[in-house]
Amino acid sequence: MKFQKTFGLVLSCILCDCIKNSSGAKLENNGYRDIVIAINPGIQHNEELIENIQEIVSEASFYLHRATKQQVYFADVKILLPQSWPVSSSSVHRPTSESYEKADVIIAEPHLKHGDDPYTLQYGGCGEKGRYIHFTPNFILNSSLTQNYGSKGRVFVHEWAHLQWGVFDEYNNLVPFYLFNGTYEATRCSKEIVGKISDCTSSPCTSCDIDPNSGLPKGNCKFYPAKSQTSSSSIMYMQALSNVVEFCDEKTHNREAPNMQNKMCNQRSTWDVIKKSEDFRNNHPPHTGPVIPTFTLLQAKDRVLCLVLDTSGSMSSENRINRLRQAAGIFLLQIIEVQSQVGVVTFNSAASIQTGLKVIDDEDVRKQLVRLLPTSANGGTNICAGVQSGFRVLRGDDGATDGDEIILLTDGEDGGISSCFAEVGQSGSVIHTIALGPSAAVELEQLSKMTGGSQFAATDNVDASGLIDAFTGLVSGNGDISQQSIQLESSGTRIDDDSWLNNTIFIDKTVGNNTFFVVTWETQTPDVFVHDPNGKVYDSGDFGIDKTVHTARLNIPGTAQTGPWMYSILNPGTEQVITITVTSRAADVNVPPITVNVHISEKNSLGARIIYAEVSQGFSPVMFAKVTAIIERPTGPPVEQDLYDNGTAADIVKNDGIYTRYFSKYSGYGRYNFKVRVEGKEGTTKIAIRTGAHAFYIPGYTENGMIQTNLPRPPGNMEDLQAELGDFSRVKSGGVISVPAGTPIVDFPPCKITDLQATIVKNKVELEWTAPGDDYDQGAASRYEMRMSDNLLQLRDNFSTAALVNLTSLNPQPYGSREAIAFVPENTKLQNGTTIYFALCAYDKINQSSEMSNVAKASVYVPLIKHAKGNNSVSEVVWSVIVVTILVCLIIGIIYYLVQRKKTRIYESAACS
């Protein structure tokens, strides 16, 4: 089922709140406040790091103020310190909703030693906020790096523009040059930035070889900008230049440059995107006061958490109370981290504190807490009573609730839930909500949104494991990934009597400690067998079996063997649902495990969502994995969708470890719960160096006509890149979205084509692109409309008036297929210097159009002579051709003169005789 344009308007607030764009930085009175910079727990204590962060952000505030025409600056910044750092208690504060996982800026070592490129992780398209900025400690501390990146305050502003306003880089390391009017240019903005193009792999620098096919410099040629410029833009190209203090605007923007900004933003300038963001829509008057930010130091602590669990009468239906015990038991026994403090509250019409805070310091405490989980259900539903009792429990450690957590589970409606909203908002705590079944209070998620918590939901589809997934997804957000539980398997299946459930999961070399296999069932205890990679068999006698809760648990001692683990489960009695969950922790505190982060985002006003799954090891992307989203819907069975990292449709960058897909398979109104399954295959899945949005590494400068080179950019460690990840398995919950009752129905159009490419071969134009779907990336479109022009702006701004390309014979293929055409353009002479622009739209079965594609450019280049090394520009080539032509003409003229003179003499001789 699909939804109408108003769908997005109804849901925009819900969807924006359910995901993290950043930690919650907000703009007030021209100043950005509540910016969070978090230092990774693995970094050793260093006061200089704190001091340098403050200096960098202070410098950045002045630069930002000038770059935005005095409209915004950095007003308030919070620096989140690791728990292990020794600091004076009077100089630091406790965090509230701030955490490492939700920080705007992360200071952390890279996993692979490939340099100190600052970068911003961006999932979405033009104008959409990023996830976080990453700086290495060496970048913050090493003053020599300013030679390569420019002043660090300027770099901070470059990355902030990625994060806050969703603009993109205006250089392109993969396409550093392009042709324009027969002349090659460096990819840059603005075109007024001057410099030299040379090959400086050896000293002295030499002029570039020119590719005879493309007319572009080849080999190791680079653009070396002049240190002194007259142009003041652009920050998204090369903020390191002292004259650059502005973003490219409509007057200075280089629309021809083949960079990500032009591709993602339809040739719009960065300043045009920025000024139309929500930060600038209200046209703030210039800020004339101080722009020096204030800094607050925060320090993380061990988790303090209270389970607040619904025991109202409705929890007795659909086996909910027992499913609650199974899922919460997994959380208490396997997920909650050592040294955390945990309490338990139950509520129906009133609340009851089952236990105050207990420190998780051994297995006995975990088991004590499990025994306190509810076993029966009756009465009404008073959510606020449960939350308020949870606050009383949380105050048990220090008298406050700042930064403490509540996990609130309910299945019931409660008309009085809003009565405690004010208290919740002032508590400083974080509330995570789990909605069980179809009738949980529609206002429930407001509690998590206002406190920065997570939202989950689980249906009563008993063959789904959404409730277990919700609890296993509630790991610490302190950034210490080595201590977090990682889910390797989660599935639920209805099994016939006397039938088997068989499958294999893979434990890779990055995990293996604290590995658990947990099996749950409905009525009769199954027989369970687990085979490790060495052939050892664990049977039911090795499991701890709780016949009351219907749970069997196997703890693998030590570090689990790397390789395939096969499980076989026999259902000996009547048909029943059996689930299996496998969790583990990092095998080595110094080697980050492979992890999955899932986010659901709003794409547009039609209400289509995009599922994002980031697969990585540390900060390094994992490529070529098989990634599948599983969605529990309000009605009907779960549905599955493959996610892709192919740089098309919703995916903006190919092979960056971010797998995406539109979601439009709605079954009705209510909550939709998402999880993602990831499978890696030995020999196929690879690790990569992140190449996304980052500050330009400057190869050198031109000064007084001479090129001064910088040290080369450090190469990636090839041993790391070539190391096999092996087979691996992961499952990760992605949270919940809601479709309100009464939402109208609509068809979605095809998705935008983002990879149109055009080339000219002999007298033909060849075009290629990836086929969209009928509904975004589902199915196949019905037809294409392609147009061409020699004027880029005409094509972009008046698509329907440009010349039509005949595609009537092309039947669109299903999404993901490669489309290709070749044709001889009519009324256009293909000669040297000719440039043609192309774009297309796709239409669905009801004639709805996609957005116009990216604009593809094809230029004709005809080599006039064979280029020799030493040609530094096309103008030199032209002069060479002119000189050669003149010489040839003179020689021909002389020969002609001599021949004619000889003929005249012969004629005169004949006449005399």
Secondary structure, DSSP 8 states (H G I E B T S, - for coil): --B-THHHHHHHHHHHHHS-SSS--EEETTEEE-EEEEE-TTS---HHHHHHHHHHHHHHHHHHHHHTTTS-EE-EEEEEE-TTS---TTT-B--SS--GGG-SEEE---SS-S----EEE--S-TT---SEEEE-HHHHH-GGGHHHH--HHHHHHHHHHHHHH----S--SSS-EEEETTEEEES-SSTT--EEEEE-SSSS-B---B-TTT-SB-TTEEEEEBSS-S--B-HHHHTTSTT--B---TTT--TTS-SHHHHHTTT--HHHHHHTSTTTTT------S----EEEEEE----EEEEEEE-SGGGGGGGHHHHHHHHHHHIIIIIS-TT-EEEEEEESSSEEEEEEEEE--SHHHHHHHHHTS-----S---HHHHHHHHHHHHTTTTS--TT-EEEEEE-S--TTGGGGHHHHHHH--EEEEEEESTTS-TTHHHHHHHHT--EEEE-S-TT--HHHHHHHT----SS-GGGS-EEEEEEEEEE-TTEEEEEEEEE-TTEEEEEEEEEEESSS--EEEEE-TTS-EE-GGGSEEETTTTEEEEEEEEE--SEEEEEEEEE-SS-EEEEEEEEEEES-TTS--EEEEEEEEE-STT--EEEEEEEEETTEEEES-EEEEEEE-SSSS-EEEEEB-SSSTT--STTSSEEEEEE----SSEEEEEEEEEEE-TTT-EE----SEE-----EEEETTEEEE--------HHHHHS---SEEEEEEEEEEEE-TT--B----B------EEEEETTEEEEEEE---SBBTBSB-SEEEEEEES-HHHHHH-GGGSEEE--TT----BTT-EEEEEE--TT----TT-EEEEEEEEE-TT--B------EEEE----SS---TT--SHHHHHHHHHHHHHHHHHHHHHHHHHHHHHHHHHHHHHHH-
